[in-house]
Amino acid sequence: GKGGQRYDVGAVSRASTTTTLETKKRVIREDITVSEMRRHNTVSDAWMSIGTKVYDISNWHDHPGGSVIFTHAGDDMTDVFNMFHPPSAFPMLDDFFIGTLVPDVIDDAEEKAKSEKQRNFERAYRSLRGKMIKAGLFKVSYGYYAYKFVSQGLLLLGAILCAMHDSTLSLFASATFLGLCWQQAGWLCHDICHNQISQGEGCVWWNTALGLIFGNILQGFSVQWWKDKHNRHHAVPNVHASGASALNGDPDIDTMPLLAWTVKMGEVGKDNETSRWLISVQKWTYLPLLLFARLSWLQQGIQFAWNIKEDGIFNNSTKNDDLAAVQEASLTGVYKRLEQACLILHHIGVMYICSLRPTFLGGFALWMLAQNICGIILFAVTSLGHNGLPVYEADERPDYWKLQVTTTRNITGNAFVHWLCGGLEYQVDHHLFPMMPRHSLPKAHELIVAFCKEHDVHYNEADLFRGTQDIINHLDVVAKEFLVEFPAM
């Protein structure tokens, strides 16, 4: 999610200065069937439904939330829309309305029963959300976030003060403080961009400013790049795209050629000796790769902010022209210049801290060690949230609730683990209710676990060690299946 009025931090401020979609003369229909809507499932021909209303979002590259709008092209988007948008976003839908959805005729009695059971389940979890809203679980505690803002400043101050001392111990201390500062800034930016801190109509500028401060300046990632990527992930976690040009897949599992989470993912490298070798040893390379994951995101943020087309050493395998067009349209004008300026400020600030070391080698060691510390903590937590769990085909994914719960893992542990994970120890609960402030997740957790038990939905939890072990075991199983499925020629 992106904050402001819709998905995006600053969505309204930017949307008000751009033309979102050319107004079309449409014939409003009352007879659009589900099967007909599903045929309109590409970027250039995209229909979606919210409730019983159908909307034509074809080629809407200016969507403030980025490419997430196309994850449900040809499909129902009721829950995804509701989970990320405040009520003030609904009037905007009128410009895209084309008709009313009618259910397909089902003659088979058993299929009718299944359909009714599913509708009852959906009504139940939507009702649970309403109860949580009434209980105040979506209200923000400004005192909690004031503490988080102050702690960020203390981590940064600790990194600077330790960098000024000429000793090996101070080098490690400075790198630890700096790495934790970046990592914790990531969680704060995550909360901001999910609209957890500022949810009212007058908070657009606050969301924009805080996103740039904690995302671009403190963490060094392009906020708009991250939001585009993260929104799609939230909409379709652990989902394979349905085709080469489709945007209905999870970008967070696009880790080829370095890691394959399914045999299907590995298939793109079956004829490349280097890719085959990397897959065969991926259970050993997984943890070392986390050390350098932050560098990958730094590079991708720069590529996004400056529209650099050529890939560097970190490349994703599922890019396509439709995605590039949507992403380019999502970052333009003054906001693009702001993103660029803030990224430059980040790197200047990091260079200054590293220059406090007495030697160039010491400064470089501080920079690299801080990148490694942040990388392995930040990405170990995010990886534990989803990797090693079921991966679905886009055309076969379950309903919103079951998709989020079955593809997501909570992390158990003590108070330090909770601080380190920044709310993502409640990853399942966060994925179900992404706009809920993290300080409310423990209370929501109890209600969600009870709901899952009542409706026989499996809920995943593991501690840091067991969760990591499960991921490594999963990578090993995939590697062995891949080598059997695609033997060397």
C-alpha positions in Angstrom: 0.0 0.0 0.0 1.1 3.5 -0.5 -0.6 5.9 1.8 -2.4 9.1 1.1 -5.8 8.7 -0.5 -5.1 5.5 -2.4 -2.2 3.2 -2.5 0.3 5.9 -2.9 2.1 8.3 -0.6 1.2 11.6 -2.2 -1.3 9.9 -4.5 -3.9 12.7 -4.5 -1.3 15.5 -4.8 0.2 13.9 -7.9 -3.1 12.5 -9.4 -4.6 15.9 -9.2 -1.9 17.3 -11.6 -2.1 14.5 -14.1 -4.7 13.0 -16.4 -5.4 9.6 -15.1 -7.4 8.2 -18.0 -9.0 9.7 -21.0 -12.8 9.9 -20.5 -14.6 7.4 -22.7 -18.2 7.2 -23.7 -19.2 3.8 -22.3 -22.4 1.9 -22.6 -23.3 0.8 -19.1 -24.3 -2.9 -19.1 -26.3 -4.9 -16.7 -25.3 -8.4 -17.9 -21.5 -8.8 -17.6 -20.7 -12.4 -16.6 -17.7 -13.5 -14.6 -16.5 -15.6 -17.6 -16.7 -12.6 -19.9 -14.8 -10.4 -17.5 -12.0 -13.0 -17.1 -11.3 -12.7 -20.8 -10.2 -9.1 -20.3 -7.0 -9.9 -18.5 -4.2 -7.9 -20.1 -2.8 -4.4 -19.5 -4.2 -3.2 -22.8 -7.6 -4.8 -22.1 -8.2 -4.9 -18.4 -11.5 -5.3 -16.6 -11.9 -5.9 -12.9 -14.8 -6.1 -10.4 -15.3 -4.7 -6.9 -18.4 -6.2 -5.4 -20.9 -6.4 -8.3 -19.5 -3.5 -10.2 -17.2 -3.9 -13.2 -14.5 -1.4 -14.2 -12.4 -0.9 -17.3 -8.9 0.0 -16.3 -7.2 -0.7 -19.7 -3.9 1.0 -20.2 -4.2 3.1 -17.0 -0.5 3.6 -16.6 -1.0 6.7 -14.4 -2.5 4.7 -11.5 -0.8 6.3 -8.4 -0.4 2.8 -6.9 1.7 1.6 -9.9 1.4 -1.8 -11.6 -0.6 -3.4 -8.8 -3.8 -2.3 -10.5 -3.2 -5.0 -13.2 -2.5 -7.9 -10.8 -6.3 -8.6 -10.9 -7.0 -7.8 -14.5 -10.0 -10.0 -15.4 -10.6 -10.9 -11.8 -12.4 -9.8 -8.6 -10.4 -7.0 -6.7 -12.9 -6.4 -3.9 -10.7 -7.4 -1.0 -7.4 -6.0 -2.4 -9.1 -2.7 -3.0 -10.7 -2.5 0.4 -7.6 -3.5 2.3 -5.5 -0.6 0.8 -7.9 2.2 0.2 -9.9 4.5 2.5 -13.6 5.3 1.7 -12.5 8.6 0.1 -11.0 6.6 -2.9 -14.4 5.1 -4.0 -15.8 8.1 -5.9 -12.8 8.0 -8.3 -14.1 4.6 -9.5 -17.0 6.2 -11.2 -14.9 7.2 -14.2 -14.1 3.6 -14.9 -17.5 2.0 -14.3 -18.8 -0.1 -17.3 -21.5 -2.3 -15.8 -22.9 -4.8 -13.3 -21.5 -8.3 -12.8 -23.9 -11.2 -12.9 -22.8 -14.7 -11.8 -22.4 -17.4 -14.3 -25.2 -19.9 -14.4 -24.3 -23.0 -12.4 -26.4 -26.1 -13.0 -24.5 -28.6 -10.9 -25.8 -28.8 -7.4 -22.5 -29.6 -5.8 -20.8 -26.6 -7.5 -23.7 -24.4 -6.3 -23.1 -25.6 -2.7 -19.3 -24.9 -3.0 -20.0 -21.4 -4.4 -22.4 -20.6 -1.6 -19.9 -21.9 1.0 -17.2 -19.6 -0.5 -19.5 -16.6 -0.4 -20.3 -17.2 3.2 -16.6 -17.5 4.0 -15.9 -14.2 2.3 -18.7 -12.5 4.1 -17.3 -13.8 7.4 -13.8 -12.4 7.0 -15.1 -9.1 5.7 -17.3 -9.0 8.8 -14.2 -9.6 11.0 -12.5 -6.6 9.4 -15.5 -4.5 10.3 -15.3 -5.6 13.9 -11.6 -4.7 14.1 -12.3 -1.3 12.8 -15.0 -0.8 15.5 -12.6 -2.0 18.1 -10.1 0.7 17.1 -7.4 -1.6 15.9 -6.8 0.7 12.8 -6.2 3.8 15.0 -2.6 5.0 15.2 -0.7 5.6 18.4 1.4 8.7 17.8 3.3 8.1 21.0 4.5 4.7 19.7 5.8 6.2 16.5 7.3 9.2 18.2 9.4 6.6 20.1 10.3 4.9 16.8 11.4 8.2 15.2 13.6 9.1 18.2 15.2 5.6 18.2 16.1 6.1 14.5 18.0 9.3 15.4 19.8 7.5 18.2 21.0 4.7 16.0 22.3 7.2 13.4 24.0 9.2 16.1 25.6 6.0 17.5 27.0 5.2 14.0 28.5 8.6 13.6 30.1 8.8 17.1 31.6 5.3 16.8 32.9 6.0 13.3 35.0 8.8 14.8 37.1 6.5 17.0 40.1 4.7 15.6 39.7 1.1 16.7 38.5 -2.2 15.3 35.8 -2.4 17.9 34.5 1.1 17.0 34.4 0.1 13.4 32.2 -2.9 14.1 30.0 -0.8 16.5 29.5 1.9 13.9 28.7 -0.6 11.1 26.2 -2.3 13.4 24.5 0.9 14.4 24.4 2.1 10.7 23.1 -1.3 9.4 20.4 -1.3 12.1 19.5 2.3 11.3 18.9 1.4 7.7 17.1 -1.8 8.6 14.8 -0.1 11.1 14.2 2.8 8.7 13.0 0.2 6.3 10.3 -0.9 8.7 9.2 2.6 9.4 9.0 3.4 5.7 7.0 0.2 5.3 4.5 1.5 7.9 4.3 4.9 6.3 3.8 3.6 2.8 1.1 1.3 4.0 -0.8 4.3 5.3 -0.5 3.1 8.9 0.7 6.4 10.4 -1.3 9.0 8.5 -4.7 7.9 7.3 -6.8 11.1 7.1 -7.5 13.2 4.0 -5.2 16.0 5.1 -2.1 13.7 5.6 -0.9 13.3 2.0 2.0 15.7 2.3 3.0 14.1 5.6 3.1 10.7 4.0 5.1 12.0 1.1 7.6 13.7 3.3 8.0 10.9 5.8 8.3 8.4 2.9 11.1 10.3 1.3 12.9 10.8 4.7 12.8 7.2 5.8 12.9 5.6 2.4 15.1 7.6 0.1 17.3 9.6 2.5 17.8 7.3 5.5 17.5 3.9 3.7 18.6 4.8 0.2 15.8 3.0 -1.7 13.5 4.7 -4.2 10.2 4.8 -2.4 8.1 4.8 -5.6 10.1 1.8 -6.9 9.6 -0.1 -3.6 5.9 0.7 -3.5 5.3 -0.5 -7.0 7.1 -3.7 -6.2 5.6 -4.2 -2.8 2.0 -3.5 -3.8 2.1 -6.2 -6.4 3.7 -8.6 -3.8 0.8 -7.8 -1.4 -1.8 -8.4 -4.0 -0.5 -11.7 -5.2 2.1 -13.2 -2.7 3.9 -16.3 -4.0 2.0 -16.3 -7.3 3.4 -17.2 -10.7 2.4 -14.8 -13.4 0.0 -16.4 -15.9 2.1 -15.4 -18.9 5.2 -13.6 -20.1 3.5 -10.3 -20.4 1.1 -10.6 -17.4 1.5 -8.5 -14.2 -0.4 -10.9 -12.0 2.7 -12.5 -10.4 4.7 -11.8 -7.2 7.9 -9.9 -8.0 9.4 -10.9 -4.7 9.8 -14.5 -5.8 11.5 -13.4 -9.0 15.0 -14.3 -7.8 16.4 -16.1 -10.8 19.1 -16.8 -11.8 20.3 -16.9 -8.2 17.5 -18.8 -6.5 14.6 -20.9 -7.7 11.6 -21.3 -5.4 9.9 -23.7 -7.7 10.9 -26.0 -10.6 8.9 -23.8 -12.9 11.0 -20.8 -11.9 14.2 -22.7 -12.5 13.1 -23.7 -16.0 14.2 -20.3 -17.4 17.8 -21.4 -16.6 17.6 -25.0 -17.7 19.8 -24.6 -20.7 22.4 -22.3 -19.0 25.3 -24.1 -17.2 25.8 -21.3 -14.7 22.1 -21.1 -13.8 22.0 -24.9 -13.5 25.0 -24.8 -11.1 23.5 -22.0 -9.1 20.3 -23.9 -8.6 22.1 -27.1 -7.6 24.0 -25.3 -4.8 21.3 -22.8 -3.8 20.8 -24.3 -0.3 24.4 -23.2 0.4 24.3 -19.8 -1.3 21.0 -18.6 0.2 22.4 -17.1 3.4 25.6 -15.6 1.8 23.4 -14.0 -0.9 21.4 -12.2 1.9 24.6 -10.3 2.8 24.5 -8.5 -0.6 20.7 -8.2 -1.1 20.7 -4.6 0.0 23.1 -3.7 -2.8 20.6 -5.2 -5.2 17.9 -2.9 -4.0 20.2 0.1 -4.0 20.9 -0.6 -7.6 17.3 -1.1 -8.6 16.2 2.0 -6.9 18.8 4.1 -8.8 17.7 2.4 -12.1 14.1 3.2 -11.4 14.6 6.8 -10.3 16.8 7.6 -13.4 15.0 5.4 -15.9 18.2 3.4 -16.6 17.2 0.5 -18.9 20.3 -1.6 -18.8 20.6 -4.1 -16.0 23.6 -4.3 -13.8 24.9 -7.3 -12.0 21.5 -7.8 -10.3 18.8 -8.8 -12.9 15.3 -10.1 -12.7 14.0 -12.5 -15.2 10.3 -11.5 -15.5 10.5 -7.9 -16.7 8.3 -6.9 -19.7 7.4 -3.9 -21.7 4.0 -3.4 -20.0 5.6 -3.3 -16.6 8.3 -0.8 -17.8 5.6 1.5 -19.2 3.5 1.4 -16.0 6.6 2.0 -13.8 7.9 4.9 -15.9 4.5 6.6 -15.7 4.4 6.3 -11.9 7.5 8.5 -11.4 7.5 11.8 -13.2 7.8 15.6 -12.8 8.7 17.3 -9.5 8.3 14.1 -7.5 10.8 12.3 -9.6 13.3 15.1 -9.0 12.6 14.9 -5.3 13.3 11.2 -5.3 16.6 11.7 -7.2 17.7 14.5 -4.8 16.9 12.4 -1.7 18.8 9.4 -3.0 21.8 11.6 -3.7 21.5 13.0 -0.1 21.6 9.4 1.2 24.8 8.5 -0.6 26.5 11.8 0.4 25.5 11.2 4.0 26.9 7.6 4.0 30.1 8.8 2.4 30.5 11.4 5.1 30.1 8.8 7.9 32.6 6.5 6.2 35.0 9.4 5.8 35.2 9.8 9.6 37.4 6.7 9.6 41.1 7.6 9.5 41.8 5.6 6.4 40.1 5.0 3.1 40.3 1.2 3.7 38.6 1.7 7.1 35.9 3.8 5.5 35.2 1.1 2.8 35.2 -1.6 5.5 32.6 0.4 7.4 30.4 0.8 4.3 30.6 -2.8 3.2 30.1 -4.2 6.7 27.0 -2.0 7.3 25.6 -3.1 4.0 26.1 -6.7 5.0 24.6 -6.3 8.5 21.5 -4.6 7.2 21.2 -7.0 4.2 21.2 -10.2 6.2 18.8 -8.9 8.9 16.4 -7.1 6.6 16.1 -9.8 4.0 16.2 -12.7 6.4 13.1 -11.3 8.0 11.3 -10.6 4.7 12.4 -14.0 3.3 11.0 -15.8 6.4 7.7 -14.2 5.7 7.0 -16.1 2.5 9.8 -18.3 1.1 9.5 -22.0 1.4 5.7 -21.9 1.5 3.2 -22.8 -1.3 3.5 -21.0 -4.7 0.3 -20.8 -6.8 -0.4 -20.4 -10.5 -2.2 -17.1 -11.1 -5.2 -18.8 -12.6 -5.4 -21.2 -9.7 -4.9 -19.0 -6.6 -7.4 -19.2 -3.8 -9.5 -16.3 -2.4 -7.8 -13.3 -0.8 -7.8 -14.6 2.8 -6.6 -18.1 2.0 -3.9 -16.8 -0.4 -2.5 -14.5 2.2 -2.6 -17.0 5.0 -1.2 -20.0 3.2 1.7 -18.1 1.6 2.8 -16.2 4.7 4.7 -17.2 7.9 4.8 -15.5 11.3 8.0 -15.4 13.3 7.9 -16.3 17.0 10.4 -15.1 19.6 11.2 -12.8 22.5 11.0 -9.0 22.8 14.3 -8.5 20.9 13.0 -10.6 17.9 9.8 -8.4 17.9 11.9 -5.2 17.8 14.2 -6.6 15.1 11.3 -7.7 12.8 9.6 -4.4 12.9 6.0 -5.8 12.9 6.7 -8.4 10.3 6.9 -11.1 12.9 3.1 -10.8 12.5 3.5 -11.2 8.7 0.3 -13.2 8.3 -1.8 -10.6 10.2 -0.1 -7.7 8.4 -0.9 -9.3 5.0 -4.5 -9.7 5.9 -4.8 -6.1 7.2 -1.9 -4.1 5.7 -3.3 -0.7 6.9 -3.4 -1.7 10.5 -0.6 0.0 12.6 1.9 -2.6 13.8 1.3 -1.9 17.5 -2.3 -3.3 17.0 -1.1 -6.5 15.3 -0.7 -8.6 18.6 -4.4 -8.0 19.4 -5.5 -8.7 15.8 -3.3 -11.8 15.9 -5.5 -13.5 18.5 -8.7 -12.8 16.5 -7.1 -14.0 13.3 -5.8 -17.3 14.8 -9.3 -18.0 16.2 -10.9 -17.2 12.8 -8.5 -19.6 11.0 -9.2 -22.4 13.4 -13.0 -21.9 13.1 -12.8 -22.1 9.3 -10.0 -24.8 9.1 -7.4 -22.6 7.4 -3.8 -23.5 8.2 -1.7 -20.8 9.9 2.1 -20.8 9.6 4.4 -19.9 12.4 8.1 -20.6 13.1 11.0 -19.2 15.1 14.0 -17.6 13.3 16.0 -20.8 13.3 13.3 -23.3 12.3 11.9 -20.9 9.7 15.4 -20.5 8.1 15.9 -24.2 8.2 12.6 -24.8 6.4 13.6 -22.4 3.7 17.0 -24.0 3.1 15.3 -27.5 3.1 12.8 -26.2 0.5 15.6 -24.9 -1.7 17.3 -28.2 -1.6 14.1 -30.1 -2.5 13.5 -27.7 -5.5 17.1 -28.1 -6.7 16.9 -31.9 -6.6 13.5 -31.9 -8.4 14.9 -29.5 -11.0 17.9 -31.7 -11.8 15.6 -34.7 -12.2 13.1 -32.7 -14.4 15.8 -31.1 -16.5 18.8 -33.5 -16.6 22.0 -32.2 -18.2 22.3 -32.7 -21.9 
